[in-house]
């Protein structure tokens, strides 16, 4: 079972790296700074077009940042899982007589 867990750990770590790098690539799709919108003769259409393009830029920024944040969260989860697995493994190795092990209640 330990080998299967290590495979999952590697998968989580790989996924965190992929999310992080793809988030950066996705974030770079929109050129910075965003160029001005072409002038449209209808003022309401001009204002609407500007708002739409600003919204699209905001969506791109949000998705890229979110992907990178998910990569960070996956890395953190991986690190915690590995630590817990190591702690449990150390505990199992240190137990001489399993039937004598009692839970620590209130300590």
N, C-alpha and C positions, 0 to 999 in steps of 0.2 A: 504494500500500500504506500509506503514511503516514496517509492519511485514514481507512482502515479501523482502524488502530491507535488513532487518536484517538477513534474511536467506542467502542472497547472501554474505553479509559481513562475516558471519560465514564460508561459503563455501570458500571464498577467503583466510581467515585466516587458515583454515584447509589445503587448497592446499599449502599455503606457508610453513607450517610445514612439510608436506609430501615431498615436493620438497627438502627442506633442509636436512631432515633426510635420504631420499633415495640417495641424492647426496653424503652424507658422506659414506653410505653403499657401493654405487657403487665405490667410490674412494678407498675404502679399499679392493676391489677385487684383485687388482694387488699387490703382495707382494713387500715390500720395503726392501732393495734395490733389483733391478731386478738382478737375478742370471746370471752369464756369459753363453753365448751360447755354446753348445757343439762344439768342434773343428771339422770342416769339411775339408776334404783333398783338395777339390777344392776351391782355394782362392776366386774366384768370387762368388761362392755359399756361402762361409763363410761370406763375406762382405754383401751380399744381405740379408742373414738370420739375421745378426745383425741389419741391417737397418730396416727390417720388424718388428722385435721385439721392437726396439726403437720407431717405429711409432705406434705400437699397444699400448705401454705404454703411449705415448703422447696423443693418442685418449682417452684412459681411463681417464687420468688426466684431459683432456679438458672437457669431458662429465660430470665427477663428479663435477668439478668446475662450469661448466655452470648450472647444476641442482641446486647447492647451490645458485648461483647468482640469478637464477629465483625465488627461494624461498624468497630471500631478497627483490626482486622487488615486488613480490606479497604482502609481508608483508607491504612494503612501500605504495603500492597502497591501501591496506586495510585501513591503518592508515589515509591516505589522504581522502579516501571516507567517512570514519566515521566522520572525522572532518568537512568536507563540509556538510554532512547530519545534523550534530549537529548544525552547523552555520545556515543552512536554517531553521531548526526546531525552533531555537531560534528567528530568524527573523520573521517567521510566527506567533509565539506566541506574538511578540512585536507589530505587526501591528494592530492598532485599527480600522482604516478605510482604507481598501485596495485601494479604488479608489483615495485616497489622496497620495499614495505612488508614487513618481516620480523617474525615474532613475537618478543616479548621472553621469552627462556627463562632462568629463574633470576634475573631482576631484579625 
